Amino acid sequence: MKNIMLIVLDGLGDRPNQILSGKTALQAAFRPNLNHLIREGQGGLMTPIAPGIRAGSDTSHLSLLGYDPEKFYSGRGPFEAMGLGLEVRPGDVAFRANFGTTDNNGVVTDRRAGRSAEGTSLLAKSLNMEIDGVRFFVREGVEHRAALVMRSQGLSDKITDSDPHETGKPVKRVMPVSPEGEFTADVLNRYLDAARKILMDHEANKNRRKSGKPVANELLLRGPGKAPDLMDFSEMHGMKGAVVAGIPMITGIGGLLGMHTLKPRGSTGTLDSDFTSKLLAAADLTKKYDYVLVNVKATDVAGHDGDAIAKRDAIERIDRAIGEMMENVDQDLVIAVTGDHATPCSLKDHSGDPVPVLFRSRGALTDRSQFFDEFSASAGMWRIRSIDVMNIVKEMADRSEKYGA
Amino acid sequence: MKNIMLIVLDGLGDRPNQILSGKTALQAAFRPNLNHLIREGQGGLMTPIAPGIRAGSDTSHLSLLGYDPEKFYSGRGPFEAMGLGLEVRPGDVAFRANFGTTDNNGVVTDRRAGRSAEGTSLLAKSLNMEIDGVRFFVREGVEHRAALVMRSQGLSDKITDSDPHETGKPVKRVMPVSPEGEFTADVLNRYLDAARKILMDHEANKNRRKSGKPVANELLLRGPGKAPDLMDFSEMHGMKGAVVAGIPMITGIGGLLGMHTLKPRGSTGTLDSDFTSKLLAAADLTKKYDYVLVNVKATDVAGHDGDAIAKRDAIERIDRAIGEMMENVDQDLVIAVTGDHATPCSLKDHSGDPVPVLFRSRGALTDRSQFFDEFSASAGMWRIRSIDVMNIVKEMADRSEKYGA
């Protein structure tokens, strides 16, 4: 049996960029190590989830880890909360939230409180509390954004939003949509009443008033989701697994699956992350864990920024780091490289494009693929979906069971 | 409408072999007829079941025949029993079995009775009997292995193993795991009591004692499975179908589907099988049957032996036989060639690698594939799963119904 490393270059896929003479960031990058790996191994194209689907990082990573999101994904709430660094445990109910502004009658005058992050960190902290045994955790995000996690036994996500989704409408009472949501809706309404009082009198809002900004006096909740109680990775796959990432959503998913998680020193989840130390840390973990997933976020960040040059440069630095890493791994390690989705610089958002994939395992078949990019990888043998990746690497690592006789 | 022949080269897929200068057996073989067929037709890669799945011959043949094993496969018992040459009918309950050794207290001292086949043929015959209208059939396999088939109305596979799966433990009473298993468990326990007495006093075991071998005084049962009542092939596909094979598991599957089955003279299921007479017999059947599947086992045997030279040589002889066959078939015959799975010589077992596939039908599209092997076939148009093969050949034979208007 061999060990496995999956390197996920977040948002790797790209489209032609004028500034790169019509090339994708990957095509334009000097990437001798990635090209060497695909030449030694097998290549192809992978569609995250399914052809034409614009995958999120959460759904795509779940499926790369062998958990079909059609069966296991319970909405964005829990994953957005993890993305803001909140711990989410199975059974927790989580929401996406905005800090918003209401008038004296509770009518929403600004759903985004001026899009200002001023004081939201302090406001969020002030909203952590416990009511009737239910613990509430709030964390601020970018601008007016935030997330709320509720933790207790027997919570339900069968409840409505408090966000009216329109200005000029009053904040909504949370209502159960089925009987099992009754307790959760009731305790949540009491929480929101308490939160409203805290926010109204909060020092941070006095400062916002002084600086002429709309006050952040309401936490508007939407998209409740219950964190799924997923089968542990070790039980699901018979492997000890680890996740290495600089961003909390990805380590959060690992945590939800009972995997070892690591945010290496110098790993920032941004363009200036230290790719070498991250990949060396991952290489080190392959000595103790059967399966290691490493997420590198920089490619996605550059894609969202629409900065093709930065994306190309990040890929070149990642390629060098992969070269260094390869000198520190067991020859028998099964290595796969792909993206969790495309984030084309021309789109500044995720797209449903296929992304290149490579598998390298000593003694395995090779194929006609020579270069690791969106165009050339199609010379290779594979046309797969993200859910197939785990089966393929397990098989290459002699870790799969025969199906039949 | 045209007729169809599917040639399944069992375990065809391979990985690079050092002794063949890094080539697969197929790449190394002189195979002008296979190359001619793919050049005239369409090529590509097929993953048995799904990417990364290590298929058995049973699950893969079911799906090649258009029966999705996810829906229809009921465990290895019935297929292993067929593999030993026992007839298995829908509703039968079948087990994998070992001849084992127990002490006077019924504690298992050797789960494999010294791995010896001495006398197991006679022992197996002595265990065929009928109790309360349930007929029991035993057949010996390689070394200590055997299979048991129970035949009656109303049998259930909702029962436990008698095999304790460990030495030093007593043989287990078979227990129902749901109420429908009660009768089956009860009659099976009475059968095992009777079998034990027969084995203990059997001449073959006296000889084993004399020669110092552990006695085979217990039939240890595991993996009960009920043979599925599958829709007849003719009803499923609107075609009269035949299966030509040298090994009982494959003709057994044909039998279970109500297909005509043929083991041609000279077809042995081994490396020295007479491929020409087998393929000519299959060609002959295409005049009477709409669909003919031919299984050639030699490639799998060589793969399990780890003998790349023998695999290459077998492919060369099969290629010549295909050439002769082509002179004896209707020009309009739709011909497909693939493997049911890979059996790489370097692994000596099934793997989840894709296998090359070709489809040749007069007047059909052609593609860029030029050579029939694991590497070159990827130049062709197809990336499919085994379950797709039946739809493709039916469509090429003008036998498919329009889906929609």
Interface residues (C-beta under 8 A of the other chain):
Chain A: G363 A364 L365 T366 D367 R368 A379 G380 M381 W382 R383 I384 D388 M390 N391 I392 V393 K394 E395 D398 S400 E401 K402 Y403 G404 A405
Chain B: R15 P16 T24 L45 I49 A50 P51 G52 I53 R54 A55 G56 S57 D58 T59 S60 P69 Y73 R76 F79 E80 G83 M249 S346 L347 D349 H350 S351 G352 D353 P354 E374 F375 S376 S378 A379 R383
